Amino acid sequence: MILYYLKTAVRSLVRNRIYTMINMAGMAVGIAVCMMIFIIIQFQTGFDTFHAKKDRVYRVLTEYHHADATNISYGKDVPFPIPEGLKTAFPQIEQVAPVFASQQDQLLIPDNNGNTEKIFKEQRGVFFTAPSFFNLFDFPLLAGSYASLKDPNNVLLTKEIAQKYFGDWRTAMGKTIKLQAGGYTFEHGTEVLKVSGILATIPANTDFQLKLVVAYGTGFTGSLMAQSQDWDETTTDFGCYILLPPTVSVNNFNQQLSAFARKLGSAGNKNSYIIQPISAVHYDAQTGNYSNKTISRDLINVLWLIAAFILLIACVNFINLSTAQAVTRAKEVGVRKVLGSNKTQLQVRFLVETFLIVTGAVLLATVITGIALPAVNQLLELSLSFSILNNPAIILFLLAVTIVVTAFAGFYPSIVLSRFNPVNALKSKLTVNTTKGLSLRRGLVVFQFIVAQALIIGTLIIVKQMDYFMNQPLGFDKNAIITVPFRTDSLRISRLDYLRKQLLLVNGVQAVSYSSNTPVEDINDMWSPFKFDHALKETDFKAILKFADPEYVPAFKLPLIAGRNLQPSPFTKEFLVNESLAKSLGFKNPSAILNKEISIWGDRIKCPVVGVLKDFNNRSFRHELAPLLITTNNTMYSEAAIKLGTTNISSTLQAVKEIWAQTFPDFVYEYRFLDDKIDSFYKQEEQLAQLYKIFAAIAIFLSCLGLYGLASFMAAQRTKEVGIRKVLGATTGNIVYLFSKEFVLLIAIAFAIATPIAWYYMHQWLQDYVYRTHIGWWLFAAGGLVAIIIALATISFQAIKAALANPIKSLRTE
C-alpha cells in the first residue's frame, strides 16, 4: 500500500511539474533559512561549553558604585591584587587564574646568531596567565606541559602560530621568541621567551582566542602587577577566573565577596566584586569579553522568531498553491472516488505528496545552505561549518522540520481535495465552500505580508540608525586621518621628534600627533579616579584619561572654549578637561575650573587645569559623553595620528611607510584610517542590518509565491465571471483592477497590523542607544508602498492572463 501511494504521488508530482517545482523551491528557501539560523544559533550558544568544568567556572567582575546609589555598573577588569587576595581570603576556592590579554604585540624570531630573522604583529591573542588557567579550561596540548608556565619567560604557542613562526610546529619546542608587548612595557623592554609547549587548534566558539600563552610573572606581570596593592585601580583586559567546589552556593559566595569588599572599603576601596558563570559571558554585551564578540539572548530569540515565521510563510505558500490546484485536480479526485477511494485514502495520498515535496525541499535546502554558508561566514565574521554527518543536531533538526512541515502544510490541502463531491467534481462544479476557503487563504496571505512588512520596516529603521551613526557630527575632524600603532621604549621615544619632522616634509602630510589613543574609542579607554582641588577624597565619578602631545588638539581640530592648549613636555605637567567634566564638578562657567588642581594615581601626579575643550563624542553613540582628562607623557604614547591631504593619498601613504620603516626598521608598520575604525564600532549593527535585508527579501519572495497561489485560485474560480464581464464590455484594465483591488485591501490590512508591531519592537531596540534616530511616519509608508508594488507586480501575470482569455472558452460548459 505504501509503495502504491509513493508511485501515484510521484506520477502526480511529475505530471504537475511546474507546480511541484514552485512549491519545492519556496519550501527549500524557507527550510534553508531556518537551517542557517539554526547553525548560527548552535554556534553562538556553544561558546565555551566544551570545558568539562564549565558549570563551576566563574569570572570575577568589578562592581562599580557611583554617586547615585542606584547606579551600578560592572566591568570584567579587576584590581591587580585580587588573584592573591582571593586565594588568601577564600581557601575553599579550588583554582584561581589571573588573565591579562595583551594587544598590539610584536614578536621577533631570532636566527641562530641571535639576529632578528622574522617580525610578526599580533593585534590580539597574547595572554599572560598561570598553569591554573588550564585546570579551569580545556585546551589540549600537543607537546610540552602546562606546568612550564610556573616559571617566567616560558610560552605556549598554538599549533597554527608555531607553524606561522617556525614553519613546522614540531620543531618549535625549545625555540626562542622575543616579545615586545603592547602595553606596560616601557620599564621592561623586550622579553625573551622560550617555547615550552604547543597547544592544539583553539575552537572557534570560545571567547579565549589564544595564540601565545605567556607565563604569568614574565615582565610587567612579575613586577608591576604582582607588587601592586592598589585595590581601587583596574586595568583594561586584566581579569580573574576561579573554580568553585560543587558544594559552594554562588549566592552565598557573592555575599562573602561583598563582605570582603566592605572590609577593603575601610582602607579606601569603593568597589565591590561579584562572580559570573562562564556560561553567561558570551551573552553579556555590557561587560564584554576577551574576543570582543557577544550576542544578546534577545537577538537569539529574535532569530528563532524570524526562522519560525519564514518557515510558516513557506508552509502558507504550500497551502495556497496546493488549494489553487484544487480546480485542476477536481476530475482526478472524482474519478478516484467513483472507483472506490475513500476520504482517508485520498488524504493519505495527498500527505504522501506533501512528504515527497518536503523531502525534496530539505535535500535542496542542504545544497543551498552549503553554497550560502561561506557568504554568511564572511558577512558575520564567523567560523560556521556545515557537516551533517558530524553534527547529529542538524539531522534531528531536519527530521523534525520534515515531519512538522509535512503535517502542517499538508493537512489542510488534503482535507480540501478529499472532500470534493465526485458527481460535481466530474462536472467541474466544486461543492467546497469557496467563500469560507477564500477567507482562510486571505488570512494566510495577510499573515505573510504582516511578517514581510514588519521586516521591511525594521530594516529601514536599522539602516536609518546606521546612517545616523555614520553621519552624526562627532565634534572633531576624522577625515583623512590614519593611525599607526607603535610600542614605546627609550629608543623609539628618542626618535619621535625626528619621525615627526620627516613626516611633515612629505607633500600631503598636514599634521602629526602622538597619543595613547584617538579622541573616540569604544572599549580601549583608560578610566581613572581623581581628586579635585586638594580634596582628601576622590570624586564620585571617574574620567577617561588620554595621554597626548600638544599637536593632538590642532590635528583633530578640537575646539578650546576656555584657557589654552597643552605645552610641549615629556612629562605630565598640566591637564585639559572637557565641558562634561567641568559640569560634573559643578562649574557652569568653564573658565572657573582653570588653574584648579587635579590629582591622579594616588597623588603621584598633581597638575593644574589649563584648558577646557568643547564636548565631543569620546565614546561610541551607544554611550553618553564621558568626563575627559588629557595630558602629556611620552612614555604613554602608543600610536601616531597622521593627517593627510585629500589628493594623491596613495603616494603619500607610500612615502609615510618608507619614512616609518627607516626610522623604526624593527617594527611592523600597520595603519588604519580613523573613519574605518569608527565604522567598526557599529559592525554588529551593520551585520544585523544586512541580515534583516536578506530576511526581508526572502520573506517578500515567499509571500509573493503565496500571492501567486491565491491569484491562481481566484483566476480559476472566476473564469466564467471574467468571461461574462468581457462579453458585457469590460476592458482588460477593468479585469486587472477587479483582481488587484482585493489584493491591495489584503496588503492594507497586513500593513495596519504590521505597523504597530514593527514600531514597538524597533522602538525597544533603539532604547539601547543614547543617540538614536527618530522613527518617522515615512518609514512605515515606504514599507507599505514597497509591499504593494511588489504584490501588484506578482499578481499582474495572473490578472492579465485572465483578462486576455477568450470569453467564448470561459463561458463554454461541458
C-alpha positions in Angstrom: 0.0 0.0 0.0 2.8 2.4 0.9 4.5 1.6 -2.4 1.3 2.3 -4.2 0.9 5.7 -2.5 4.5 6.6 -3.4 4.2 5.6 -7.0 0.9 7.6 -7.6 2.3 10.6 -5.7 5.4 10.6 -7.8 3.4 10.4 -11.0 1.1 13.2 -9.9 4.1 15.5 -9.0 5.8 14.7 -12.3 2.6 15.5 -14.2 2.3 18.8 -12.4 6.0 19.5 -12.6 5.7 23.4 -12.7 3.5 23.4 -9.5 5.9 20.9 -7.9 9.0 23.0 -8.7 7.5 26.2 -7.4 6.3 24.5 -4.2 9.6 22.8 -3.7 11.7 25.9 -4.4 9.6 28.0 -1.9 9.8 25.3 0.7 13.5 24.8 0.2 14.3 28.5 0.6 12.3 28.6 3.8 14.0 25.5 5.2 17.4 26.7 4.1 17.0 30.0 6.1 15.8 28.0 9.1 18.8 25.7 8.8 21.3 28.6 8.6 19.7 30.3 11.6 19.9 27.0 13.5 23.6 26.7 12.6 24.2 30.3 13.7 22.4 29.9 17.0 24.0 26.5 17.6 27.4 28.1 17.2 26.6 31.2 19.4 25.1 29.1 22.2 28.0 26.7 22.1 30.7 29.2 23.3 32.9 27.6 26.0 30.5 24.7 26.5 33.2 22.2 25.7 35.0 22.6 29.0 34.5 19.7 31.4 34.3 22.0 34.5 32.2 24.7 32.8 29.4 24.5 35.4 31.9 25.5 38.2 34.0 28.1 36.4 33.3 31.8 37.1 34.9 35.1 36.3 35.2 37.9 38.8 33.6 41.2 37.9 34.2 44.6 39.5 31.0 46.2 40.7 31.4 49.9 40.4 29.2 52.0 42.7 28.6 55.6 41.5 27.4 58.7 43.2 23.8 57.7 42.5 23.3 54.7 44.9 21.0 53.0 42.3 23.6 53.4 39.5 25.8 50.3 39.5 27.8 49.1 36.6 30.1 46.0 36.1 33.5 45.5 34.5 35.5 42.5 33.5 38.7 44.2 34.7 39.8 43.7 38.3 42.5 45.2 40.5 45.9 43.6 40.3 45.9 42.2 43.9 42.7 40.3 43.6 44.0 36.9 42.5 46.3 36.6 45.5 43.7 38.3 47.7 41.1 35.7 46.8 43.5 32.8 47.4 44.2 34.1 50.9 40.6 35.2 51.9 38.8 32.2 50.4 40.8 28.9 50.8 37.7 27.0 49.6 38.3 28.1 46.0 39.9 25.2 44.1 41.7 27.3 41.5 42.4 31.0 40.8 43.7 32.0 37.4 44.8 35.6 36.7 44.5 36.5 33.0 45.9 39.5 31.1 45.1 39.9 27.4 47.7 42.0 25.7 47.2 43.9 22.5 49.3 45.2 19.6 52.1 42.8 20.4 55.2 42.4 18.3 57.0 39.1 18.1 60.7 38.8 16.8 62.0 35.5 15.8 65.9 35.4 16.1 68.1 33.3 13.9 70.9 31.1 15.1 73.1 34.1 15.6 70.6 36.0 17.7 69.8 38.4 14.9 66.1 39.2 14.1 65.1 36.9 11.2 61.3 37.5 11.2 58.9 40.0 12.7 55.2 39.4 13.4 52.4 41.6 14.7 49.5 40.2 16.7 46.6 42.5 17.3 45.1 40.1 19.9 45.8 36.6 21.2 48.7 37.1 23.6 47.6 36.0 27.1 49.6 36.1 30.3 48.3 33.5 32.8 49.3 30.8 35.2 49.1 26.9 34.9 45.9 27.1 36.9 44.2 28.5 33.9 44.3 25.1 32.2 42.8 23.5 35.3 39.7 25.5 34.6 39.6 25.4 30.8 40.2 22.5 28.4 42.7 23.5 25.7 44.7 20.3 24.9 48.5 20.2 24.5 50.2 18.6 21.6 53.6 18.9 23.2 55.2 20.2 26.4 53.4 20.9 29.7 51.2 23.4 31.4 53.4 23.3 34.4 56.2 25.1 32.5 54.1 28.3 33.0 55.2 28.2 36.6 58.5 29.7 35.5 58.7 33.2 34.0 59.6 33.7 30.3 58.1 30.4 29.1 55.4 30.5 26.4 52.9 28.1 24.9 52.1 28.5 21.2 49.1 27.2 19.3 49.8 24.8 16.5 48.9 27.4 13.9 51.1 30.2 15.4 54.0 27.7 15.7 53.7 26.9 12.1 53.5 30.6 11.2 56.6 31.5 13.1 58.8 28.4 12.6 57.3 26.5 9.6 56.7 23.2 11.5 55.2 23.2 14.9 57.2 20.0 15.8 60.4 22.0 15.5 59.2 24.9 17.6 59.8 23.3 21.0 62.7 25.0 22.8 63.0 27.8 20.3 63.3 31.5 21.4 60.8 34.3 20.8 61.3 38.0 21.6 58.2 39.6 22.8 57.6 43.4 22.7 54.2 43.5 24.5 51.8 46.2 23.6 51.3 47.7 27.0 53.1 48.4 30.2 56.4 47.7 28.6 58.5 50.8 28.8 60.2 49.7 32.0 60.8 46.1 30.9 61.8 46.3 27.2 61.9 43.1 25.2 61.1 39.8 26.9 63.0 36.7 25.7 60.6 33.7 25.8 61.3 30.0 25.5 58.7 27.8 23.7 57.7 25.2 26.3 54.6 23.8 24.8 52.3 23.6 21.7 48.5 23.9 22.1 46.1 22.1 19.8 43.9 24.2 17.5 41.7 26.6 19.5 38.0 26.1 18.8 36.2 28.9 17.1 33.4 29.0 19.7 35.5 30.2 22.6 36.0 33.7 23.9 39.6 32.8 24.6 41.2 33.0 21.1 44.6 32.1 22.3 47.7 32.5 20.1 50.5 32.7 22.7 50.2 32.0 26.4 53.0 33.6 28.3 53.8 32.6 31.9 52.3 34.9 34.4 55.2 36.6 36.2 57.0 37.4 33.0 58.0 41.1 32.5 55.5 43.5 34.0 53.2 40.8 35.3 56.0 39.7 37.6 56.6 43.2 39.0 54.0 45.9 38.3 51.0 43.6 38.7 52.4 41.2 41.3 53.6 44.1 43.6 50.6 46.3 43.2 48.4 46.8 46.3 46.0 49.3 44.7 42.6 47.8 45.1 40.8 50.7 43.6 42.6 50.7 40.2 41.6 48.3 37.4 43.4 47.8 34.1 41.9 47.0 30.7 41.8 43.3 30.0 43.2 42.2 33.3 40.8 39.6 34.7 40.4 36.8 37.1 38.7 33.4 36.8 38.0 30.9 39.7 36.9 27.3 40.1 34.4 26.8 42.9 33.8 23.4 44.6 30.4 21.8 43.7 29.1 22.4 47.3 29.6 26.1 47.3 26.5 28.2 46.6 27.0 31.1 44.1 24.7 33.4 46.0 26.4 32.6 49.3 29.9 33.2 47.8 28.7 36.6 46.3 27.6 37.6 49.8 31.1 36.7 51.1 32.7 38.7 48.3 30.6 41.7 49.3 31.7 41.4 52.9 35.3 41.0 51.6 34.9 44.3 49.6 33.4 46.1 52.6 36.5 45.1 54.6 38.7 46.5 51.9 36.5 49.6 51.8 37.7 50.6 55.3 41.0 51.1 53.6 39.5 53.4 50.9 38.4 50.9 48.3 35.0 51.9 46.9 34.2 49.0 44.6 32.7 45.6 45.2 33.0 42.3 43.4 30.7 39.6 42.1 31.2 36.3 40.2 29.6 35.5 36.9 29.2 32.0 35.5 31.3 31.3 32.4 28.0 30.3 30.6 26.8 33.9 30.8 30.0 35.6 29.5 29.2 35.3 25.7 25.8 37.0 26.2 27.0 39.9 28.3 27.3 42.8 25.8 27.6 45.4 28.5 30.6 43.9 30.3 32.2 42.3 27.2 34.8 39.6 26.9 38.3 38.9 25.5 37.1 38.2 22.0 35.0 41.4 21.9 32.2 39.3 20.3 29.0 39.0 22.2 25.4 38.2 21.3 22.4 39.1 23.4 19.8 36.4 24.3 17.2 38.8 22.9 18.8 38.7 19.5 18.9 34.9 19.6 15.2 34.9 20.4 14.6 37.2 17.5 16.5 34.9 15.2 14.4 32.0 16.3 11.3 34.0 15.7 12.4 35.0 12.2 13.2 31.4 11.4 9.8 30.3 12.6 8.0 33.0 10.7 9.8 32.3 7.4 9.1 28.6 7.8 5.4 29.4 8.4 5.4 31.6 5.3 6.8 28.7 3.3 4.1 26.4 4.7 1.4 29.0 3.9 2.7 29.1 0.3 2.3 25.4 0.1 -1.2 25.6 1.3 -2.2 28.4 -1.1 -0.5 26.7 -4.1 -2.0 23.3 -3.3 -5.5 24.5 -2.9 -5.1 26.6 -6.0 -4.6 23.3 -7.8 -7.9 22.1 -6.5 -9.8 23.1 -9.6 -7.4 21.4 -12.0 -7.4 18.2 -9.9 -11.2 18.0 -9.4 -11.7 15.4 -12.1 -8.9 13.2 -10.7 -10.5 13.3 -7.3 -13.9 12.5 -8.8 -12.6 9.5 -10.8 -10.8 8.1 -7.8 -13.9 8.4 -5.6 -16.1 6.7 -8.2 -13.5 3.9 -8.4 -13.8 3.3 -4.7 -11.2 5.5 -2.9 -12.5 6.9 0.4 -11.7 10.2 2.0 -9.0 8.8 4.3 -7.1 7.1 1.4 -7.2 10.4 -0.6 -5.9 12.3 2.4 -3.1 9.9 2.9 -2.2 10.1 -0.7 -2.0 13.9 -0.6 0.0 13.8 2.6 2.5 11.5 0.8 2.7 14.0 -2.0 3.4 16.7 0.6 6.0 14.5 2.3 7.8 13.9 -1.1 7.9 17.7 -1.8 9.1 18.5 1.7 11.8 15.8 1.5 12.9 17.1 -1.9 12.9 20.7 -0.4 15.0 19.5 2.5 17.6 18.0 0.2 17.6 21.2 -2.0 17.9 23.3 1.2 21.0 21.4 2.3 22.6 22.3 -1.1 21.5 25.9 -0.7 22.9 26.0 2.8 26.2 24.6 1.8 26.5 27.2 -1.0 25.4 30.1 1.0 27.2 29.4 4.3 30.6 30.8 3.2 29.0 34.1 2.3 27.2 34.1 5.7 30.6 33.4 7.4 32.1 36.4 5.6 29.2 38.7 6.4 29.1 37.8 10.1 32.8 37.1 10.5 32.1 33.7 12.0 33.6 30.2 11.5 30.4 28.3 10.9 30.7 24.7 9.5 28.0 22.6 7.8 28.6 18.9 8.2 25.5 16.8 8.6 27.4 13.6 9.3 29.4 15.2 12.1 26.5 17.1 13.6 23.7 14.9 14.8 21.8 18.0 16.0 21.3 19.1 12.3 20.0 15.7 11.4 17.4 15.8 14.2 16.6 19.3 13.2 15.9 18.3 9.6 13.9 15.3 10.6 11.8 17.5 12.9 11.3 20.1 10.2 10.3 17.4 7.7 7.7 15.9 10.0 6.3 19.2 11.3 6.1 20.9 7.9 4.6 17.8 6.2 1.8 17.7 8.9 1.3 21.5 9.0 1.4 22.2 5.2 -0.2 19.0 4.0 -3.2 18.7 6.4 -5.5 21.4 5.1 -4.9 20.8 1.4 -5.5 17.1 1.9 -8.8 17.9 3.6 -10.0 20.3 0.9 -9.1 18.0 -2.0 -10.6 14.8 -0.4 -14.0 16.4 0.3 -15.0 17.0 -3.3 -18.3 15.5 -4.4 -17.5 13.1 -7.2 -20.5 13.9 -9.4 -19.9 17.7 -9.2 -16.2 17.2 -9.4 -16.6 15.3 -12.7 -18.9 18.2 -13.9 -16.3 20.8 -12.8 -18.7 22.1 -10.2 -17.0 22.1 -6.8 -19.1 21.9 -3.7 -16.3 23.3 -1.5 -17.4 26.5 0.3 -15.4 28.9 -1.7 -16.3 31.9 0.4 -15.0 30.2 3.6 -12.0 28.8 1.8 -11.1 32.1 0.2 -11.3 33.8 3.6 -8.8 31.3 5.1 -6.5 31.9 2.1 -6.9 35.7 2.6 -5.9 35.3 6.2 -2.8 33.3 5.3 -1.7 36.0 2.8 -2.4 38.7 5.3 -0.2 36.8 7.8 2.6 36.5 5.2 2.6 40.2 4.5 2.5 41.1 8.2 5.8 39.4 8.6 7.2 40.7 5.4 6.2 44.3 6.0 7.4 44.2 9.6 10.8 43.0 8.4 10.9 45.7 5.7 10.0 48.5 8.2 12.6 47.1 10.7 15.3 47.0 8.0 14.5 50.6 7.1 14.8 51.8 10.7 18.1 49.9 11.3 19.5 51.4 8.1 18.4 54.8 9.2 20.0 54.3 12.6 23.2 53.2 10.8 23.1 56.4 8.7 22.7 58.4 11.8 25.8 56.8 13.3 27.9 57.4 10.2 26.7 61.0 9.5 26.3 62.4 13.0 28.9 65.1 13.8 31.4 63.8 16.3 32.7 67.2 17.3 36.2 66.7 15.9 37.9 66.1 12.5 38.1 62.4 11.5 38.6 62.8 7.8 41.8 61.6 6.0 43.5 60.7 9.3 45.4 57.5 9.7 46.6 56.0 13.0 49.8 53.9 13.2 50.3 51.9 16.5 53.8 51.7 17.9 55.5 50.4 21.1 57.0 52.9 23.4 60.6 52.3 24.6 63.5 54.6 25.3 64.9 54.2 21.8 61.7 55.0 20.0 61.0 57.9 22.3 64.3 59.4 21.3 63.3 59.2 17.6 59.7 60.6 17.8 60.7 64.2 17.1 62.8 63.1 14.2 60.0 61.0 12.8 57.6 63.9 13.1 59.9 66.3 11.2 60.5 63.8 8.4 56.8 63.1 8.0 55.9 66.8 7.9 58.3 67.1 5.0 56.2 64.8 2.9 53.9 66.6 0.5 50.4 65.6 1.6 51.1 65.2 5.4 49.4 68.1 7.2 49.8 67.2 10.9 51.4 64.5 13.1 50.4 63.8 16.7 51.4 61.2 19.3 48.9 59.9 21.8 47.7 56.9 23.8 44.6 56.7 21.6 42.2 58.7 19.3 39.6 61.1 20.6 36.9 58.4 20.3 37.2 54.8 21.5 34.7 52.0 22.0 36.5 49.7 24.5 40.1 50.7 24.9 39.8 53.8 27.0 41.6 54.2 30.3 39.4 55.3 33.1 40.9 56.9 36.2 39.5 58.2 39.5 40.9 61.6 40.6 40.9 64.2 43.3 39.9 67.7 42.6 41.2 71.0 44.1 43.2 69.4 47.0 40.3 67.3 48.2 41.0 64.4 50.5 38.6 62.0 48.8 38.3 61.1 45.1 35.3 62.4 43.1 32.2 60.2 42.8 32.9 59.6 39.2 35.8 58.6 37.0 37.1 60.2 33.9 38.6 58.9 30.7 42.3 59.6 30.7 44.2 60.2 27.5 47.9 61.0 27.0 48.6 63.2 24.0 51.1 65.8 22.8 50.2 69.4 22.1 49.6 68.7 18.4 46.7 66.5 19.3 44.2 69.4 19.6 45.0 71.0 16.2 45.4 67.7 14.4 41.8 66.6 15.3 40.5 70.3 15.4 39.3 70.0 19.0 37.8 73.4 19.9 39.0 75.1 23.1 36.3 77.1 24.8 38.5 78.3 27.8 42.2 78.5 28.6 44.9 77.3 26.3 46.4 74.1 24.8 49.0 71.9 26.5 52.6 73.0 26.3 55.3 70.6 25.0 56.6 68.3 27.8 57.8 64.8 28.0 56.2 64.5 31.4 52.8 65.2 32.9 52.6 68.8 33.9 49.1 70.1 33.1 45.6 68.9 32.1 43.0 69.6 29.5 39.4 68.8 30.5 36.2 68.7 28.6 32.9 70.5 29.3 31.3 67.4 30.8 34.0 67.1 33.5 33.6 70.8 34.4 29.8 70.5 34.6 30.1 67.3 36.6 32.2 69.2 39.2 29.5 71.9 39.3 31.1 74.6 37.1 28.6 76.5 34.9 31.3 78.7 33.6 34.1 76.6 32.0 36.7 79.3 32.8 36.1 78.8 36.5 37.9 75.4 36.5 41.2 76.9 35.1 44.2 76.6 37.4 42.4 74.2 39.7 44.5 71.1 40.6 43.6 67.6 39.6 45.4 64.6 41.2 45.5 61.1 39.8 47.2 57.8 40.5 47.2 58.1 44.3 48.6 61.7 44.3 51.6 60.6 42.2 50.5 63.1 39.6 49.2 66.6 40.5 48.7 69.2 37.8 46.6 72.3 37.1 43.8 72.5 34.5 45.0 74.9 31.8 42.2 74.5 29.2 38.6 73.3 28.6 37.6 71.6 25.4 34.2 71.8 23.9 32.4 68.4 24.3 32.9 65.9 21.5 31.8 62.3 21.3 34.6 60.5 23.0 32.7 57.2 23.0 30.5 55.3 20.6 26.9 56.5 20.2 25.8 53.7 22.5 27.0 55.7 25.4 26.8 59.2 26.7 29.7 61.7 26.7 32.1 60.9 29.4 34.3 63.3 31.6 37.7 63.6 30.0 41.3 64.3 31.0 44.1 64.9 28.5 47.7 65.3 29.5 51.2 64.8 28.1 53.6 61.9 28.9 55.7 60.5 26.1 56.1 57.1 27.8 52.4 56.5 27.4 52.1 57.3 23.7 51.2 54.2 21.7 50.1 55.5 18.3 50.7 58.3 15.8 47.8 60.1 14.1 48.8 61.5 10.7 46.5 64.0 9.0 46.7 63.6 5.2 45.7 65.9 2.3 42.9 64.7 0.1 45.0 64.5 -3.1 47.5 61.8 -4.1 46.7 59.8 -0.9 48.3 56.6 -2.2 51.6 58.2 -2.9 51.5 60.0 0.5 50.9 56.7 2.2 53.8 55.1 0.4 56.1 57.9 1.5 54.9 57.6 5.1 55.6 53.9 5.1 59.1 54.4 3.8 59.9 57.0 6.4 58.5 54.8 9.2 60.5 51.8 8.0 63.7 53.9 8.0 63.0 55.3 11.5 61.8 52.1 13.1 63.3 49.3 11.0 62.5 46.6 13.5 58.8 47.4 13.8 55.8 46.1 11.7 54.2 49.1 10.0 50.4 49.0 10.1 48.0 51.9 9.5 44.2 52.3 9.7 42.0 55.2 8.7 40.1 56.7 11.6 36.9 56.6 9.6 37.2 52.8 9.3 37.9 52.5 13.0 34.8 54.4 13.9 32.7 52.4 11.4 34.0 49.2 13.2 32.3 50.3 16.4 29.0 49.6 14.7 29.9 46.4 13.0 27.3 44.4 14.8 24.6 46.8 13.8 25.8 46.7 10.2 25.7 42.9 10.2 22.2 43.0 11.8 21.1 45.4 9.0 22.5 43.1 6.3 20.7 40.1 7.9 17.4 41.9 8.1 17.7 42.9 4.4 18.3 39.3 3.5 15.4 38.1 5.7 13.1 40.8 4.4 13.9 39.9 0.8 13.3 36.2 1.4 10.0 36.9 3.3 8.9 39.1 0.3 9.9 36.4 -2.2 8.0 33.7 -0.3 5.0 36.0 0.2 4.9 36.6 -3.5 4.7 32.9 -4.1 1.7 32.8 -1.7 0.1 35.7 -3.7 0.7 33.8 -6.9 -1.1 30.8 -5.4 -4.1 32.9 -4.3 -4.2 34.8 -7.6 -4.2 31.4 -9.4 -7.1 30.2 -7.3 -9.1 33.3 -7.9 -8.5 33.2 -11.6 -9.7 29.6 -11.8 -12.8 30.4 -9.6 -13.8 33.5 -11.5 -13.2 32.2 -15.1 -16.9 32.4 -16.1 -17.3 35.8 -14.3 -14.5 37.2 -16.3 -16.0 35.9 -19.5 -19.4 37.4 -18.7 -17.8 40.8 -17.9 -15.8 40.8 -21.1 -18.9 40.0 -23.2 -20.7 42.8 -21.4 -17.9 45.2 -22.5 -15.3 45.1 -19.7 -11.8 46.1 -20.8 -8.5 44.5 -19.9 -7.9 47.3 -17.4 -11.2 46.7 -15.7 -10.4 43.0 -15.3 -7.0 43.7 -13.9 -8.5 46.3 -11.5 -11.1 43.7 -10.4 -8.3 41.3 -9.4 -5.9 43.9 -8.0 -8.2 45.8 -5.6 -8.8 42.8 -3.4 -5.1 42.2 -3.0 -4.4 45.8 -2.2 -7.1 45.6 0.5 -5.3 42.5 2.0 -2.0 44.2 2.0 -3.5 47.3 3.6 -4.9 45.1 6.4 -1.5 43.5 6.8 0.1 47.0 6.9 -2.3 48.1 9.6 -1.3 45.2 11.8 2.4 45.2 11.0 2.9 48.9 11.7 2.3 48.9 15.4 4.2 45.6 15.9 7.2 46.9 14.0 7.1 50.3 15.8 7.0 48.7 19.2 9.9 46.3 18.7 12.1 48.8 16.9 11.4 51.5 19.5 12.6 49.0 22.1 15.7 48.3 20.1 16.6 51.9 19.8 16.4 52.4 23.5 19.8 50.6 23.7 21.4 53.7 22.2 21.9 57.1 23.9 22.0 58.7 20.4 19.2 57.4 18.2 17.3 58.4 15.1 13.6 59.4 15.0 11.1 56.9 13.7 9.4 58.9 11.0 6.0 58.1 9.5 7.6 57.9 6.1 9.5 54.8 7.0 6.2 52.9 7.5 4.7 54.5 4.4 7.7 53.4 2.4 7.4 49.8 3.8 3.8 49.6 2.8 4.4 51.1 -0.6 7.2 48.6 -1.3 4.9 45.7 -0.3 2.0 47.0 -2.6 4.3 47.5 -5.6 5.8 44.0 -5.2 2.4 42.4 -4.7 0.9 44.1 -7.8 3.8 43.1 -9.9 3.3 39.5 -8.7 -0.4 39.2 -9.4 -0.3 41.1 -12.6 0.6 38.0 -14.5 -2.5 36.0 -13.5 -4.7 39.1 -13.7 -3.6 39.9 -17.3 -3.8 36.3 -18.3 -7.4 36.1 -17.1 -8.2 39.4 -18.8 -6.8 38.3 -22.1 -8.5 34.9 -22.1 -11.1 34.2 -24.8 -14.5 34.7 -23.3 -16.1 32.0 -25.5 -13.8 29.4 -23.9 -14.5 30.9 -20.4 -18.3 30.5 -20.9 -18.3 27.1 -22.6 -20.0 24.4 -20.5 -19.2 20.8 -20.6 
